[in-house]
Amino acid sequence: MYYVVLVGPAGSGKSHLVDALGDWMEFNEVGAARLNLDPAAEWLPYEPDVDVRDYVDARSVMQKYKLGPNGALVAAVDMIVEFIDKIREDVEATGANYVLVDTPGQMELFAFRDSGPYIVRELVGSHKAVTVFVMDAVFASRPTSLASVLFLALSTRFRLGLPQLNVVSKADLLQPEIMEEIEERLNNPDELYSSIVASGLDPLMAEAAVKALEALAPSDAYATTPIRFVSAISGFGLDDLYAALQQVLAGGEDFYTEEPSPRR
């Protein structure tokens, strides 16, 4: 069993990517379970195989303790710790090859508090795991926004302490020339630096963004590119993302060549 933990800012497309990647895996005869770890989710594009809301619901917490939305989410995430053993048992009962973990939309309340990394560690246990950091395509198309999300991606990697793949979601919204611009900035540090400075940002910050990009591109074989493009709508890039996951988690071997999938 492998864990794929999807993290990213609110609205970046994590839930839709969980849905699409799970469907892609199942179509290719790889068992996938979808775990919703967001206690404040009002709606999901998929039916969770395991749902944290069965144990902790942020709306109920808000009403019971008379908290605002953010306070209720903070309290709810902290409460998940009490149920993590049961959630892990529910996940393992699925027998899936891959567990796709959909984390809270307000990622700063999850990744940057002690309870978030603790929940991930306890959930994963001795299994192999990887973080997929998801960033919005339109947001990433602006140089200064791209710089800020690179800092956020690097911070997430520090906090969760897992191997991390970084993806630009909603690639179907990008014109080909815009995608090429983003790719050029991500593959050419000088271009990233120049575009950020041209946008009016302090050159020292531009240099810091370049360093963040370099830190997000480890020397491992799977990191042929620091950031990949995917679309949950068109399916673009899902095969590339799966191949990258395989390199991190299984050395490039498909899971179903290692053991049968009970969820075919």
N, C-alpha and C positions, 0 to 999 in steps of 0.2 A: 504494500500500500504506500503510495506517494501522496504528499500533500502539496497543493499549489495554492498559495495564499495571495489573493488579489487585493492590493491596497492602492489607494489613490484618492485625490480630492473628490468632494461631492460633485456629482454630475459628470465624472470622467468616463463613465460607461462600464463600471466594474460588473454590475449585475447582468447587463446584456452580454458582456463577454463571457461570464460564467455560463450563461444559457447557451450561447453559440458554441463555445469550446466544448462544453459537455455534449451537445448534439453531434459535433464533429467527431469527438472521440467514440461515441456510441455507434455512429455510422461506420466508423472504421474498426469496429469490433474491439474497442478498448473500454472496459467498464469504468464509468465515472459516476461519482456521487456528488450532489450539490449540497453544500452546507451553508445555510444562511446564519451568519454570526452577527447580524445587525439587529439589535433588539428594538430599534425604532423604525424598521422598514414598514411603510404603509402599503406598499405594493411591490411585487417582484415579477419579472417576466418569465419565471420558471417556477415549478413546484418543487420546493426543497425536499431532499431526501431526509435531511435532518435540519430542524429549525430551532434556533435558540429561543424564539418567542414562545415555544412550548414551556420554557422554564422561566424566562425573564422577558417582560414586555415593557418597553419604556413608557408607553402611554399609561399603563396601570401604575407604574412607579410614580409618574408625574401626578396622577390623581391621589394616590395614597399618601405621598409625602409632601404634596402641595409645592412641587418644583416647576421651574420653567423647562422648556424643551431641552436646552443644553445641560442644565443641572440634572434632569431626569436621565439623559443619555449617559452622563458621567457615572451616575449612581448605578444605572442598569449594567453598564460595562463592568463596573466593580463587582456587581452581584453575580456576573457570569462565573467568576472564580469559584463560587460555591457549588456550581453545577457542572464544572468542567469534566469531572470524572464520568458523569452520566452522559454528557454530550459525546465524549470520546467513545464510550461503550456503544452509543447509538450509531456513531460513524463506523466503528469496526464491525458492527452487525450487518452493515450493508455489503461487506465483502468486496467493495469496489477496488479496482486497480488504482484509480486516481480519485482524490478528494479535492474538489474545487471549493475553496473557502472564500465566501463573499463577506468582506469585512465592513464595518460601519462607514456610512458616507462621510461623516465628520471624522476623517482619519486622524486629525490631530488629537482627538479625544481618545483614540485607540492606540495609535502607534507611539505617541509621545507621553503616555502615562504608563506607570509601572505595570498596571493590570493587563494592558494589551500584550506586550511581549511575554508576560508570564502565561497568559492564556494560550498563546501560540506555542510556547515551549511545552506546556502540559498537554496540549492537544496532540502535537506531533509525536512527543515521546521519543522512541528510538527509531522512528521511521525517517526516511529522507524527505526533505522539504525544500521548496524554493519560493521566493517571493516574486510576484509579477506586479511591478509598479505601473499603473495605468495613468496616462495623461491625455487630456482632451486635444484633439487635432487642431481645432480652431485656436485654442489657447496657445498651443505650441508653435503656431505659425507666426507669432510676434516675437522678435528677438528677446526683448526684455522679459516677456512672459516665459519664454523657453528657458531663459537663465534662471528665473525664480523656481521653476518646476524641477530643474536639474538639482538645485540646492535641496529641494524637498525630497527628491528621489534619493539623494545621497544620505540625507538625515534618516530616512526610513531604513536604508540599508544598515546604518549604524545601530539603530534602535532594535530592529528585529534580529539582526545577526545571522541572516540566512543568505545563501547565494541569491542573487537578484537579477531578473530580466526586466527590461524597461520597454514599454510599448506605447506607441501613439495610437489611441483608439479613434474610431469614427473616421477612418481613412477615406471612406466613401464621400465624405464632405469636402475633401481637398481636391482642388484642381491639380492636374499633373505638374504644372510649373511650380505650384506652392509646395507640393511634396518634394520636388527636386531641390527647392531652396532649403527646406528643413533638413533633408538628407545631406546637403552640402555643408550646412552649419554643423551637423553632428559628426561628419567625417573629416572635416577640415577645421582644426582649431583656429587657424588664422581667420577663416571666414566667420566663424562664430564670434570671435573677438571683434572683428571689424563691424559686423552687423549690430552688435550690442553698443559699441561706441557711437556708431552712426545714429542710433536711436536716442542718444543723449545721456546714456548711463556713464557713470564714473569709470575711467579705464581700469582702476583697481578692481572694481566689481566685475568688469568684463574679464579680467585676468582670473579672478576667483571662479567665474563660471566655467572658464576653460579647464581649470584644475578640477572642478567638480565633474565635468564630462570625462576627463581622463581617468578619474577615480572610479567612474561607473563602467569603465571598459577594462575588465581584468584580462590578464594574459591567457586565460583558459581558452581552449579550442572553440568552445561554444560562443565566445564573444567576438564573432567575426564582425559584428556591428554593435555599437553601444545601445542603439534603440531600434526597435522594429515597428512596422506599421501593420495594424490589423483593423478589420471592420467586422463587427458582429452582424451587420445587416447583409453585406454581400459575401461574407466569408473570406474576404481577402486577407492573406497573411496567416490564417489559422494553421495551415500546414507548416509554415516556417516557424511559428511559435511552438507548435508541438515538437518539431525537430529540435528546437533549442532546449525545450524542457527535457527531452530525451537525453541530450548531451549532458545536461547538469545532473539529472537524477539516475540515469541508467547507462551512461557512457555511450549513448547513441543507439542502444538496443531497444526495440519496441517491447513494451511490457508484456504483450501477449505472446512474445517468443520465450519469455521467462516462465510464465505460468498462465493457465487458462483464466479467462475472465468469467465469473459467474453471472455478470450482468449483460451478457451479449443478447 
